[in-house]
C-alpha cells in the first residue's frame, strides 16, 4: 500500500477529526479571501463612486462657473488699455479720453500669445452736443465689435457689434427724444436707424449712443485711430493687474492698462468660490472613502493573522490528540516495517489534502461573504492573486499545524509503545 492509501483510510476512519481540521483551515482561508474580496470590491466601488462624483463635480462646477459668468456679464469689461500719455486723473475727472493710438494695436494684441485678457473691444468715445436734437448732451461711443484672440476658441461676445447705419441709444436719450426701435434720426449729418433702446442702467450708459466704429471715426476725423481697447481679464492667481500690465506692455510698448477694481474683484471672487465649492465637495467625498477603506484595511490586518494563528493552533491540537489516541496503531505500523518518514508522510499528506479542501471551501465562502459586504456580485473580486494566496495560506496552516504532531508520531519507538501498552 502506498502513503495516499493510508491517508484516505485515515480520513474515512477519523471523519470527525478530519472535518474539524478542514473547518479550521476553511475558516482561516475564508477570513483571508473574504478580506481580499471585500477590500477589492470596496476599492472598485470607491473608484466608480469617485469617478461619478468627479464627473458630477466637474459638471456642477462648469454649470456654476457658467452661471457666475452670466451673472458677472453685467459688470462689463474690467480692463482698459490706453495710450501711454493719457492723463488718468483727467480721464477720471471728465470721464473722457483725449489721447489716441493706432487701431491696428487691437489686431496686434489679438494675434499675439496673450493669456491674461480676452474679449478685445476697440473703441472711440467723445462727449458732444447732438446738433440735430437741440444740442442734447450725449456720449458718442463707436465700436466695431469684439476682436477674438487668434489662439483661443471663439467666445460669445459681451457686447454685440453695431452695424453701419444703425444706432443703439441709452434710456434717458430714448426717453427725452421719444425714440423707439426702428425710428430714424440724423447725427452730425449722417442718417441712422434706431436698432435698440436700452433699459435704465443708472450709469453714463443712459446718456450714450452707440454706433459703428468706422462711422464714428469718420465723423470725428479719427480714421485708423482709437481711444482705448477694453478687455476682460482672464482669472489668474496672484496680483492680476501686474501680470496683465506686464504682458500687454511687452506686446504694445506705447500703452498702459488699468483695472476697474470692483467688477474685476467681484468676478474673481465669484469664480474662486465656484471652484472652491466644487473641489471641496469632491475632497470631502475622497476623505470619507479613504477613511472607510482605512478602517476595513486595519480590521483585515488584525483579523486575518488572528484567525490564521487560531486555526493553526486548533489544527495542531486536533492532530496531536489524534496522534496520542493512535499511538498503538502507529507503533504496530512501525513494527510491520513502516518507516518514520512514511509515518510523517501519512500525517502531512492528510494535512495537505485537508488544506486543499479547506482552501476550496474557504475561498468560496470568503468570496461570497466579501462580495455581499462589499456590495458586489459574489466572486466578482476573486482574481488569480486571491486564489493563490488562499491556497498558500490553507496548505501552510494545515502543514504548520500538523508538522509537530506528525514529527512526534514518526519518532516514537514502536517497541517501547507496545511494551507499555
C-alpha positions, 0 to 999 in steps of 0.5 A: 500500500502506498502513503495516499492509501493510508491517508484516505483510510485515515480520513474515512476512519477519523471523519470527525477529526478530519472535518474539524481540521478542514473547518479550521483551515476553511475558516482561516482561508475564508477570513483571508479571501473574504478580506481580499474580496471585500477590500477589492470590491470596496476599492472598485466601488470607491473608484466608480463612486469617485469617478461619478462624483468627479464627473458630477463635480466637474459638471456642477462646477462648469454649470456654476462657473457658467452661471457666475459668468452670466451673472458677472456679464453685467459688470462689463469689461474690467480692463482698459488699455490706453495710450501711454500719455493719457492723463488718468486723473483727467480721464477720471475727472471728465470721464473722457479720453483725449489721447489716441493710438493706432487701431491696428494695436487691437489686431496686434494684441489679438494675434499675439500669445496673450493669456491674461485678457480676452474679449478685445473691444476697440473703441472711440468715445467723445462727449458732444452736443447732438446738433440735430436734437437741440444740442442734447448732451450725449456720449458718442461711443463707436465700436466695431465689435469684439476682436477674438484672440487668434489662439483661443476658441471663439467666445460669445461676445459681451457686447454685440457689434453695431452695424453701419447705419444703425444706432443703439441709444441709452434710456434717458436719450430714448426717453427725452427724444421719444425714440423707439426701435426702428425710428430714424434720426440724423447725427452730425449729418449722417442718417441712422436707424434706431436698432435698440433702446436700452433699459435704465442702467443708472450709469453714463450708459443712459446718456450714450449712443452707440454706433459703428466704429468706422462711422464714428471715426469718420465723423470725428476725423479719427480714421485708423485711430482709437481711444482705448481697447477694453478687455476682460481679464482672464482669472489668474492667481496672484496680483492680476493687474501686474501680470496683465500690465506686464504682458500687454506692455511687452506686446504694445510698448506705447500703452498702459492698462488699468483695472476697474477694481470692483467688477474685476474683484467681484468676478474673481471672487465669484469664480474662486468660490465656484471652484472652491465649492466644487473641489471641496465637495469632491475632497470631502467625498475622497476623505470619507472613502479613504477613511472607510477603506482605512478602517476595513484595511486595519480590521483585515490586518488584525483579523486575518493573522488572528484567525490564521494563528487560531486555526493553526493552533486548533489544527495542531491540537486536533492532530496531536490528540489524534496522534496520542489516541493512535499511538498503538496503531502507529507503533504496530505500523512501525513494527510491520516495517513502516518507516518514520518518514512514511509515518510523517508522510501519512500525517502531512499528506492528510494535512495537505489534502485537508488544506486543499479542501479547506482552501476550496471551501474557504475561498468560496465562502470568503468570496461570497461573504466579501462580495455581499459586504462589499456590495458586489456580485459574489466572486466578482473580486476573486482574481488569480492573486486571491486564489493563490494566496488562499491556497498558500495560506490553507496548505501552510496552516494545515502543514504548520499545524500538523508538522509537530504532531506528525514529527512526534508520531514518526519518532516514537519507538514502536517497541517501547509503545507496545511494551507499555501498552 
